[in-house]
Amino acid sequence: MTGEVAVLGAGMHPWGKWGRGFVEYGTKAARAALADAGLEWSAIQSVVGANTVRCGYPGQVAGATFAKALGWQGARVTSVYAACASGARAIDTARAQILSGMADTVLVVGSDAAPKGFFAPAGGERPDDPDWLRFRVLGATNPAYFALWARRRMALYGDTAEDFARVKVKNAAAGAANRYARYRSPVTAEEVTASPVVADPLRLLDICATSDGAAALVLGSVETARRLGMARPVRIRAVSSVSPTHPRSALDLPDIATDSAPPGSPVPDPFRPSIARAAYEEAGLGPEDLSLAEVYDLSTALELEWYEDLGLCAPGEGAKLLREGATAPGGRIPVNPSGGLASFGEAVPAQAIAQVCELTWQLRGQAGERQVPGARAGITANQGLFGHGSSVVAVR
């Protein structure tokens, strides 16, 4: 274990397609987190921003951008980028600053203003960019990639389109009770399977949208939390950020070829399970200790994959776990009680931070209709392109 940091405050801006700038969203989320912590902006010693590459130069120096928007006050500024794992890397950077004694109070902010449709690489000719190549050479959009993983589950484990639809039904019901979610209407399995096919076998309601949104946290040392009168603060106990290992038997886009490393004994898709294993090892707990999980449901099929990668069940048993109701509200291990990306959509630099906001509210007992009774420990799982794994464990 490397040491714990306390969540002093959590805040979000509602997600949707608002047509405004990412700085506005992030600033509002930051002010909400400061208010939740009971701190003035002047009390923050460091700002860590999760970058957004779509929003020009300000998006690529997000820490300074948000510090300026809140009003320059001399705080240290840091900006990080790790694709969809950017928020978790920002949390880990803040944690390192606190544990090293560089700062007692750190504001972490992620915000995005997303385009319509699915994400695509930036324009221009970039043959050395594997993300650009997978669009140009393979024509593999994100939905096509999600569908390949769904087909893999169907072939290996016998998952069905009905299983995938059950994931959406579960998450939509949770999102309906979340005031920050973009989509707040329950859906039926029949509505999912009747929605248009996007990339077979996935339909429109199986795939998450792109969204505008923001999330923020105020982190501090456990001593700082107690000094502020927080006797039992939510504590971040682990942040995992591992990368893949050679050899790989299942490819994650934008990788489009096998490993060039010397051959070894293949292990089926060891990357995502290794993300959670590192988090559990650092936190000193295991899947049996969890009260809930927030996972990266780019598609309904991918959520089932995370059940197995987090050790909630054995490989191939994700759909069985879902059918038993174990991952639903009131089940043994509720997954995505926030509603997940199915209800929020992707706001890339914000989503891993938003997951920790949900853990915070659940562990405090402040999640309202979504509340997991007696929540004491939770885990997040997220994955960014180019081998950025991320997982956060929070406890109370």
N, C-alpha and C positions, 0 to 999 in steps of 0.2 A: 504494500500500500504506500502511496506517495503522499498522503495527507488530504484532508478535506477542506473545501471552501464552502461558505454559506451563501445561499440565495437570499439576498436582502430584499429584492423586489423583482416583479415580473410584470410585463405589459405588452399589449399587442394593439395593432391597428386592424380593424376588420378587413378580411380579404375579399377581393372581387375584381372587377375591371372598372376602376374609378376614373381613369383618364387624367390622373394628376402625376406629379413627379415623385420619385422614390424618396427624396429628401423629406418631403412633407409627411409621408407615411412613417418613415423611420423616426422623425423628430417626435411625432405624436406617441409612438410606441415607447420611445425613450422617456418622455415626460410621464407616461403612465407608470413605467417601472420605477422612476424616481419617487413618484407619489406613493406607490405601494411600499417602497422602502422607508418612506418618511424622511427622505433626504433632499436637500437643495442641490441643484446642479453644481454649485460651487464646492460641494463636499466631495465630488468625484475627482480622483487623482489620476485616472487613466481611462481612455476610451479605446475599445477595440471594435473596429468595423469589419463586417463580412462584406467583401466586395461584390459588385454586380458589373459584369463586363458589358452589359447592354446599355448602360446609362452614362456613357462617355467617361471622360477623365474623372469627374467627381465620383462616379461609381467605383473607380479603381483606386481611389484613396479614401475609402468610405469612413475610416476613423476620423480623419481630419475634416471631411465633409460634414459629419454629424456634430463634431465639436464646434465647428464654425457656425452651423445652424442654431445650435443651442446657445452660442455666445462664447467666444474665446475666453478662457479663464486659466490658461496655463497648464492644463492637464496633458500628460503624455498621450500621444496618439499612435495607434498601430492599425494597419490594414492587412487583411489576410484573404487569400483566395484558394479554395479547394473544390471548385464546382459545387455540386449539391451538398457536399460536406463542409462548406465554408463556415456555416454557423457553429458547427462543433469545433472546428479549428479555432474560431474566435473565442469560444468558451475555454478551450484548452490554453490558449495564449493568455487569457485573463487569469486563469488558475495559476499558471506558472509565475506570473507577475506577483500574485498574492502570496504564494507559498515561498517565493524567493525573498519576500520583504520589500519588493520594489514599490508596491502600492497596497493600501488597505481597502480601497473601494474602487471597483472597476465597472464601467458601463459597457455592455456588449450589445451591439445593434446590428440587425440585418434587415434589409428592405429591398424590394424590387418592384419595377413597373414592367410587366411582361408583355411580349407581343401577342397578337392573336394567333391561334393555331398552335402547332407544336414547335418546340425549340429547334432551331437550325444553326449551323455554324455561321460566323460572321462572313460577309462577302469577300470577294477577292480570290485569287489563285494561290492556294497554299498547299502544294503537294507534300510538304513535310509535316502537315497537321493530320494526324490519324482521324480526328473527328470530321474534318473536311472530306477526307478520303472515303469514309464510310458512306457519306451521302453521294459523292461523285462516282465512286467505283461500284458500290453495292446498291445504291438507292435505298439504303436502310434508314428510314426515318425512325424516330423514337417509338411510335406505335408498332412499327414492324419489328423492332427489337423486343418490345414487350411481348409481342405475339410469339416470337421464337421461343422465349422462355415458357410461355403458356403451353405451346406444343410439346416442349420437352417434358413438362410435368404430365401431360396427357399420355405421352408415349411411355414414360418410365413408371408412373404411379397410377394411371387410370383416372386421373382427375377429369371432371366433366365441366361443360359450360354451366351446368346448374350449380356446381360447387363454386365457380367463380362468381355467379350471380348472388349467392348467399353472402359472400364477402361484402358486396356493394350494399345489399339490404341492411346488413349489420352496421356498416359505417354510416350510411345515410341516416339511419335512425339516431345514431349518436350525434351526428352533425346537426340534426334538426334541433337539438337542445343546446347548441353552442352558438352564442351570439357573435362570435368572431368568424364563423364559417361562412363561406361564399354560398354554398348550396345547403338550404335548410328545409328540405322537403323529403319526407320518407319516400322510398320507392319499393315496389314489389319485385319479386324474382321475374314475374312475367313481363314487367316493364323493362327490366334489364335485357332479357333474352329477345325482346321485340325491338330493341333499339338498333340503329343501323350498324352493319358490320363495318369496322374500320380496318382491322388487320386480322384476318381469320386466325384463331377463333374468338378474338376479342371484339366486343361491340362498343359503341360509344360510351355506355354507362359503365364499362369495365375499365376505362382509361381515365386518368386524372387530367384535369385541364391545366392551363397556364393562368396564373393570377397575379394581380398586384397585392401586396401585403407587407407587413412588417412585424417584427417581434424584438423584444429587448429584455435584458436581464441586468440587474445590479448585483454584482458578486462582491464578497468581502471575506475576510478571515472569520473564523468561528468566534474569535475574541471580539472582533468588531461587532458581530451580530449580538453578542451578549451585552456589549456596552450600549447598544441601541435598545436593549430591553427585550430581545428575542431569546427567550429561554430555550426553545426547542426549534431552531431554524431548520428548514430543509437544507440538506448538505449534499454537494456533489462529491461523490466518493471515487469516481473513476471516469476517465475519458480515454477511450481507445481510438487510435488512428493508424491501424496497421495497413500494410500494402500487400498485394498478392505475392505468392511464392512460385517458383518453378518446380515442376512443370504444371501447366494448367490444362485440364481435360475439357473444360467448358469455358468458352470465350465470352467475355463481357465486351460489348462495343464500348469505345471505338476500336478495340483490338480486332484485327481482321485476319490474323495469321497465328500459327502456333508459336510457341516459345523458341527462341534461338539458343537457349541455354543447353548444356549437355543433357541428354535424356536421363530420366530417373524413373522411379516407380510412380505412376500416375495416381493421384488421389482425386476423386470426383469433386470438383468445385470447392477447394479448400478455403477460398478467400473469405466469403461472407461468414461462415462459421468461425473463422479465426478472429473476426472483429469482436464478436461477443465473448469468445474465450478470453481474449486479452482484457476485456472489461471486467469479466467475472474474477479473473485472477487478481487484478488490481484492487477490486472492491472487497475481495474476501468473502464473496457469496456466490450462489449459483442460481440457476433458473427456478429451483424449488423455493427460493426465498422471495421471489418477486410477487408483487401485488398487481402489477399491470405492466404493459409494454406499449410504446408508441413506435410504429415501424413505417418504413418508407414504401407506401403502397402506390407506386407508379401505376400499377395495374392490380386488378383483383387477384390474378394468379401470383403475382410477386409477393403479396401479403402471405399467402400460404407458404411460399418458400422461406420467408422470414421466420415463421413458426418453428420450422425445423432448424434453421441456422442459429436461432437463439436457444436451442435446446429445450423448447417447450414440448417437443415430441420427437420421435425418431424420424429419420429421413423417410419420406413417402407417406407420412401419417398426418400431414397438415390438414388435408380435407376432412379426415376422420375427426380430428380435434375440433374443427369448425362445426361439423354436423352434430357433434355431441353437445355443442353450446358452451364449450369451455372458454372460448375467446369472446363470447358475447357479454354484455352487461349482466352482472350477477353470476357469471361463470367462474371457473377456477382461476383463470388468468385473462382478464379482459384485455383485448388488444385494440388499440386505436379508439379509446373512449372519447377522444376529442372529435372523432369523425374522420381523422386521417386526411391524406391528400385527396381521397375521394370526395370529401366535403369542402376542402380548402382550395385545392389546386396547388400548383407549384409556384412559389415565389422563392427562387433558388437560395439566395443568401439568408433568408429568414426561416426556412422550414426546420432546420435542426435546432434553432433557438426556440421556435414555437413548440417543438416537442418537449423541451425542458420546461417551458412555461406550463404546459399541461401537467407534466409530472409535479411541478411545484404546487399547482392548485389542488391536484388530487391528494398529494401528501399532506397538505394543510387542511384538507376537508372542505375546500372552497369551490368544488366543481358543480355544485347545484344538482340538477337532474342527472348529470353524468357521473356523479360521485361513485367511486369504487369504495365500498364500505371497508373501513379499517386499513386503508392503504398505508403501507410502511416502506416499501421499496419499489422502484420502477426503473426500467431500462428503455433507452431509445436505440433505434438502429437506422442508419442512413448511409447512403453510398454515393460518392461523387465519381464522375468520369476520371479516367487515368489513374485508377487504383487508390482513390481516396476513400478508405473506410472510416466510419465513425460510429461510436456508441458512447452514450453517457449513462452512468448509473447514479441515481439520486436516492437518498434515504431520509427518513425522519425517525 
